[in-house]
Each structure stands twice: as structure tokens, then as C-alpha cells.
Amino acid sequence: MTARPLLVFDFDGVIVDGMAEYWWSASMAAQRLHGDPDGLDPHEVPEGFRCLRPWVHHGWEMVLLAAEMPRLDLERWTTDYSAEQAGALQRRGWSATRLQEALDQTRQQAVGTDRDAWLGLHQPFPGLVDRLQALPGEGVDWAVLTTKTAAFTAELLESLGLQPWRLDGREAGPKPEVLLRLQRERVLAGFVEDRRATLETVRDTEGLQGLPCWLASWGYLKPSDREGLPPGIRLIDPDQLAAPLAHWP
């Protein structure tokens, strides 16, 4: 096991702001399933979709949101996201698998047809590329752990000129399991993620209770996510991220 510490980063909402791509791909995938978001421009993200993004855990959920957007009651969805999601799936007769396949096919076609245009829908958060490129010079390697497929993530990382020590995508399994595997190979310096529930699950996992976790303040956060963080999970802002790792909160 190498002595160099490994810092693990989520991708969407931490390294890259993919909101434009989320909406474009989700709305196009909804059209594949004849769930056309009537009258909504695939190049203009609806405010309701933007507001609900922090509740999304898997890509397929965005396709359902896109299809529901013209009729969606934002207050009801933010109050009980799971119930509204289940009701919409049942009403449409859709499954998570079918929605995910439609999303993956949409992205594959977009990459194959006009790779540069699809990549252009993603923008790195300010300062993130420089910060990641500087980490090895501080004696810290970094890795990416994401629920996006490894292939799509690799395309995006390459377009940004970023080369992580390791990339684990959706195929690698749940994030806590991947972190446990990484921990057997490397000394983990911590995990940066923008989904509070994921960080809480990580910290509750046997063997990961001592892993330092940071919640990215610039990511897709619910209004309540910043409040009352449990021990071991700290909010980090861009200025703090830019500081040496030893000075992080």
C-alpha cells in the first residue's frame, strides 16, 4: 500500500456542473419514451427541474422529472419526493431500468453524433480543474467516484485535461462499497460529495466511520442540507477547497 493519501471526489455537482446536460439528455430520453415534455426547450433548464435536482440520486429519475415537468407540482414533489416519484412511475407504467436505458442510449447517441456539443453542455465549477491538477504536487492523489457511467465520466475528464488516479463509475457498485475497496488499497484522506444522504450513509458504514467527509457547498444541495451536519461531515466552500488539505475544515 502506497503511503500517498488518496482524496476521493464525487463528479456531478462537485467537479462538473452538468445541469444543462441533465435537462437536455433527460428531456430527449423522455421523448424516446413518448413522454414528451410539451413545449419545453431542451436547451433551457426549467426552474422546477433545477430545484428538484438535489433530490435525484440516479440518472433515470431525471427522465421521469422531464416527462412530468409540464404537470409537476413542485411543492408536492419537494414535500414527498419518493411518493410523487412512485405515483408517476405507476401512472406511466415505466420502470427505473427502462428509464435508465433510455438515458444511456440518448447520451451514447449524442456522444457519437456530436461529441463536442455534448461535452460542451458540461462546465467545471470555477477553480476545480486547477485545484485537482495541483493535488499531486502536494503529495495527494485523487480519484473520482460517481453514479454516472465510467465511460461518460472518462470522456468528460479527458475533455477537461484531468487524469485521476482512479475512476469508479456506476458499474462499480454503491459508493460505500467502493470506498471500502479503495481503503484496502490506499490511505484515504477523505471523500468530497454534494449529496448529504450519501455522506451520512458512508459514515454509518462499518469500516468508514472515521473517514473524513466534506459536503460541497457549491453542489446541488437542498435548502436544509447545510444545517445540523452530523460529526465527521463538514461543509466546505470553494475558498476552503483551494487551501492545502491540512487546512480544510
NUTORBA-527154 format. One record per residue (C-alpha): x, z, y. Coordinates in Angstrom, 2 decimals. Each point is the difference from the previous one (the first is absolute). Layout:
east = X, up = Z, north = Y
...
This chain:
east = 0.00, up = 0.00, north = 0.00
east = 1.44, up = -1.04, north = 3.36
east = 0.38, up = 2.72, north = 2.60
east = -1.35, up = -2.20, north = 2.82
east = -3.51, up = 1.16, north = 0.89
east = -2.92, up = -2.41, north = -0.27
east = -2.74, up = -0.07, north = 2.63
east = -3.24, up = -1.61, north = -1.19
east = -2.38, up = -1.82, north = 2.35
east = -3.53, up = -1.23, north = -0.39
east = -0.34, up = -3.57, north = 1.27
east = -3.38, up = -0.75, north = 1.61
east = -0.61, up = 2.30, north = 2.92
east = 3.58, up = 1.28, north = 0.02
east = 2.38, up = -2.97, north = 0.12
east = -2.43, up = -2.81, north = 0.71
east = -3.24, up = -0.26, north = 1.96
east = -2.01, up = -2.37, north = -2.13
east = -3.40, up = 0.45, north = 1.63
east = -0.32, up = -3.68, north = 0.92
east = 0.91, up = -1.01, north = -3.54
east = -2.33, up = 2.57, north = -1.56
east = -2.97, up = -1.40, north = 1.84
east = 0.94, up = -3.65, north = -0.43
east = 0.62, up = 0.32, north = -3.75
east = -2.97, up = 2.31, north = -0.59
east = -2.45, up = -2.25, north = 1.83
east = 1.30, up = -3.09, north = -1.80
east = -0.23, up = 1.79, north = -3.36
east = -3.57, up = 1.04, north = 0.81
east = -0.81, up = -3.66, north = 0.59
east = 1.38, up = -0.79, north = -3.47
east = -2.59, up = 2.38, north = -1.40
east = -2.79, up = -1.46, north = 2.14
east = -0.07, up = 3.17, north = 2.06
east = 0.74, up = -1.84, north = 3.24
east = 0.33, up = 2.37, north = 2.99
east = -2.48, up = -2.03, north = 2.07
east = 1.18, up = -0.95, north = 3.44
east = 3.23, up = 1.99, north = -0.13
east = 3.27, up = -1.67, north = 0.93
east = 2.71, up = 0.48, north = -2.67
east = 2.55, up = 0.09, north = 2.82
east = -1.71, up = 2.77, north = 1.97
east = -0.06, up = 3.44, north = -1.60
east = -3.39, up = 1.73, north = 0.45
east = 0.20, up = 3.50, north = 1.43
east = -1.98, up = 1.35, north = -2.94
east = 2.54, up = -1.36, north = -2.46
east = 2.85, up = 1.43, north = 2.04
east = -1.68, up = 3.42, north = 0.13
east = -0.61, up = 0.11, north = -3.75
east = 3.49, up = -1.11, north = -1.04
east = 1.23, up = 3.63, north = -0.30
east = -2.57, up = 0.60, north = -2.75
east = 1.26, up = -2.94, north = -2.09
east = 2.26, up = 0.82, north = -2.92
east = -0.04, up = -3.27, north = -1.97
east = -0.03, up = -3.58, north = 1.23
east = -3.29, up = -0.90, north = -1.68
east = -1.83, up = 2.45, north = 2.25
east = 0.81, up = -2.17, north = 3.01
east = -1.77, up = -2.99, north = -1.56
east = -3.13, up = 2.09, north = -0.43
east = 0.25, up = 1.21, north = 3.59
east = 0.36, up = -3.57, north = 1.24
east = -3.13, up = -1.08, north = -1.86
east = -1.91, up = 3.03, north = 1.28
east = 1.23, up = -0.21, north = 3.59
east = -3.00, up = -1.85, north = 1.51
east = -2.41, up = 2.68, north = -1.27
east = 2.34, up = 2.98, north = -0.19
east = -1.04, up = 3.35, north = 1.52
east = 3.33, up = 1.42, north = 1.16
east = -1.23, up = 3.58, north = 0.36
east = -1.40, up = 0.05, north = -3.54
east = 3.21, up = -1.44, north = -1.45
east = 2.27, up = 2.46, north = 1.79
east = -2.28, up = 2.88, north = -1.01
east = -0.10, up = -0.87, north = -3.72
east = 2.31, up = -2.90, north = -0.72
east = -0.11, up = 0.36, north = -3.80
east = -3.80, up = -0.01, north = -0.19
east = -0.35, up = -3.00, north = 2.31
east = 2.67, up = -1.86, north = -1.95
east = -1.68, up = 0.70, north = -3.34
east = -3.36, up = -1.10, north = 1.37
east = 1.40, up = -3.26, north = 1.36
east = 1.74, up = -0.79, north = -3.30
east = -3.19, up = 0.63, north = -1.95
east = -2.17, up = -2.01, north = 2.38
east = 2.32, up = -3.00, north = -0.20
east = 0.80, up = 0.32, north = -3.70
east = 3.72, up = -0.09, north = 0.71
east = 2.83, up = 1.87, north = -1.71
east = 3.31, up = 1.23, north = 1.35
east = 1.82, up = -2.34, north = -2.39
east = -1.91, up = -3.05, north = 1.20
east = 0.62, up = 0.87, north = 3.64
east = 3.70, up = 0.60, north = -0.56
east = 0.36, up = -3.31, north = -1.82
east = -1.68, up = -1.82, north = 2.89
east = 2.34, up = 1.68, north = 2.48
east = 3.12, up = -0.76, north = -2.04
east = -1.06, up = -3.64, north = -0.43
east = -0.65, up = -0.33, north = 3.72
east = 3.44, up = 1.34, north = 0.83
east = 1.71, up = -2.14, north = -2.62
east = -1.68, up = -3.11, north = 1.36
east = 0.90, up = 0.93, north = 3.57
east = 3.66, up = 0.54, north = -0.89
east = 0.08, up = -3.27, north = -1.93
east = -1.74, up = -2.02, north = 2.71
east = 1.60, up = 1.35, north = 3.17
east = 2.44, up = 2.81, north = -0.72
east = 1.17, up = 0.36, north = 3.60
east = -3.54, up = 0.30, north = 1.36
east = -0.89, up = 2.68, north = -2.55
east = 3.19, up = 1.92, north = 0.65
east = -0.70, up = -0.22, north = 3.72
east = -3.16, up = 2.04, north = -0.46
east = 2.24, up = 3.02, north = -0.69
east = 2.02, up = 1.68, north = 2.70
east = 2.47, up = 2.85, north = -0.47
east = -0.73, up = 3.14, north = 1.97
east = 2.33, up = 0.32, north = 3.00
east = 3.43, up = 1.28, north = -0.93
east = -0.58, up = 0.12, north = -3.76
east = 2.22, up = -2.94, north = -0.99
east = 2.96, up = 1.32, north = 1.99
east = -0.53, up = 3.52, north = -1.33
east = -0.05, up = -1.10, north = -3.63
east = 3.04, up = -2.20, north = 0.46
east = 1.88, up = 2.97, north = 1.48
east = -0.71, up = 2.43, north = -2.85
east = 2.75, up = -1.18, north = -2.39
east = 2.55, up = 0.60, north = 2.75
east = -1.16, up = 3.62, north = 0.06
east = 0.63, up = 0.32, north = -3.72
east = -3.69, up = -0.34, north = -0.91
east = -1.50, up = -2.71, north = -2.19
east = -3.66, up = -0.92, north = 0.35
east = -2.71, up = -1.32, north = -2.28
east = -3.52, up = -1.37, north = 0.38
east = -2.98, up = 1.34, north = -1.96
east = -3.25, up = -1.83, north = 0.64
east = -3.41, up = -0.79, north = -1.46
east = 0.52, up = -3.64, north = 1.02
east = 1.37, up = -2.25, north = -2.74
east = 3.77, up = -0.08, north = -0.22
east = 0.08, up = -3.78, north = 0.42
east = -1.86, up = 0.00, north = 3.32
east = 1.99, up = 2.96, north = 1.27
east = 3.28, up = -1.68, north = -0.93
east = -1.05, up = -3.09, north = 1.98
east = -0.68, up = 2.12, north = 3.05
east = 3.18, up = 2.06, north = -0.27
east = 2.05, up = -3.17, north = -0.30
east = -1.67, up = -1.46, north = 3.09
east = 1.02, up = 3.13, north = 1.93
east = 3.57, up = -0.09, north = -1.25
east = -0.45, up = 3.27, north = -1.89
east = 1.55, up = 0.79, north = -3.38
east = -1.08, up = 3.34, north = -1.48
east = 1.96, up = 1.62, north = -2.80
east = -3.17, up = -0.30, north = -2.05
east = -3.53, up = -1.34, north = 0.32
east = -2.92, up = 1.34, north = -2.05
east = -3.35, up = -1.71, north = 0.44
east = -3.48, up = 0.55, north = -1.35
east = 1.10, up = -1.00, north = -3.49
east = 2.34, up = 3.00, north = -0.25
east = -2.89, up = 2.46, north = -0.20
east = -1.22, up = 2.95, north = 2.10
east = 2.37, up = 1.12, north = 2.73
east = 0.59, up = 3.52, north = -1.41
east = 1.04, up = -1.49, north = -3.35
east = 2.40, up = -2.42, north = 1.68
east = 1.50, up = 2.79, north = 2.10
east = 0.55, up = 2.09, north = -3.13
east = 1.84, up = -2.92, north = -1.62
east = 2.09, up = -0.56, north = 3.11
east = 0.84, up = 3.68, north = 0.11
east = 1.59, up = -0.27, north = -3.43
east = 2.29, up = -2.74, north = 1.33
east = 0.72, up = 1.11, north = 3.56
east = 0.00, up = 3.00, north = 2.31
east = -3.18, up = -0.52, north = 2.03
east = 0.29, up = 0.84, north = 3.69
east = -3.73, up = -0.37, north = 0.52
east = -3.02, up = -2.28, north = 0.23
east = -1.50, up = -1.57, north = 3.15
east = -3.65, up = -1.01, north = -0.34
east = -2.99, up = -0.52, north = 2.29
east = -2.66, up = 1.16, north = -2.44
east = -0.41, up = 3.76, north = 0.10
east = -1.90, up = 0.17, north = -3.30
east = 2.88, up = -1.75, north = -1.75
east = 2.51, up = 2.48, north = 1.40
east = -2.19, up = 2.92, north = -1.08
east = -0.22, up = -1.43, north = -3.52
east = 3.77, up = -0.43, north = -0.09
east = 0.59, up = 3.58, north = 1.09
east = -2.47, up = 1.26, north = -2.61
east = 1.78, up = -1.87, north = -2.80
east = 2.11, up = 2.06, north = -2.40
east = 3.63, up = -0.73, north = 0.78
east = -0.67, up = -1.27, north = 3.53
east = -1.13, up = 3.21, north = 1.70
east = 3.32, up = 0.25, north = 1.83
east = 0.22, up = -3.63, north = 1.13
east = 0.09, up = -0.24, north = 3.82
east = -2.91, up = -2.14, north = 1.18
east = -0.66, up = -1.52, north = 3.41
east = -3.27, up = -1.39, north = 1.33
east = 0.65, up = -3.02, north = 2.23
east = -1.78, up = 0.59, north = 3.31
east = -0.03, up = -3.74, north = 0.78
east = -1.80, up = -0.95, north = -3.22
east = -3.65, up = -0.37, north = -0.98
east = -1.15, up = 3.59, north = 0.44
east = -3.47, up = 1.50, north = 0.04
east = -0.72, up = 2.11, north = 3.10
east = 0.30, up = 3.20, north = -2.06
east = 3.18, up = -0.94, north = -1.88
east = 2.36, up = 1.58, north = 2.54
east = -1.70, up = 3.38, north = -0.07
east = 0.95, up = 2.95, north = -2.19
east = 2.62, up = -1.72, north = -2.12
east = 0.91, up = 2.03, north = -3.10
east = 3.52, up = 1.38, north = -0.55
east = 2.53, up = -2.67, north = -0.88
east = -1.78, up = -2.80, north = 1.87
east = 1.09, up = -0.56, north = 3.59
east = -1.19, up = -2.46, north = 2.62
east = 2.77, up = -2.29, north = 1.20
east = -0.13, up = -2.25, north = 3.06
east = 2.17, up = -3.05, north = 0.80
east = 2.44, up = 1.94, north = 2.17
east = 0.57, up = 2.55, north = -2.74
east = 0.42, up = -2.77, north = -2.57
east = 2.76, up = -1.51, north = 2.13
east = 2.01, up = 3.22, north = -0.15
east = 2.47, up = 0.77, north = -2.82
east = -1.76, up = 1.09, north = -3.18
east = 1.36, up = 3.54, north = 0.34
east = -1.91, up = 0.34, north = 3.28
east = -3.39, up = -1.12, north = -1.31
east = -2.80, up = 2.56, north = 0.30
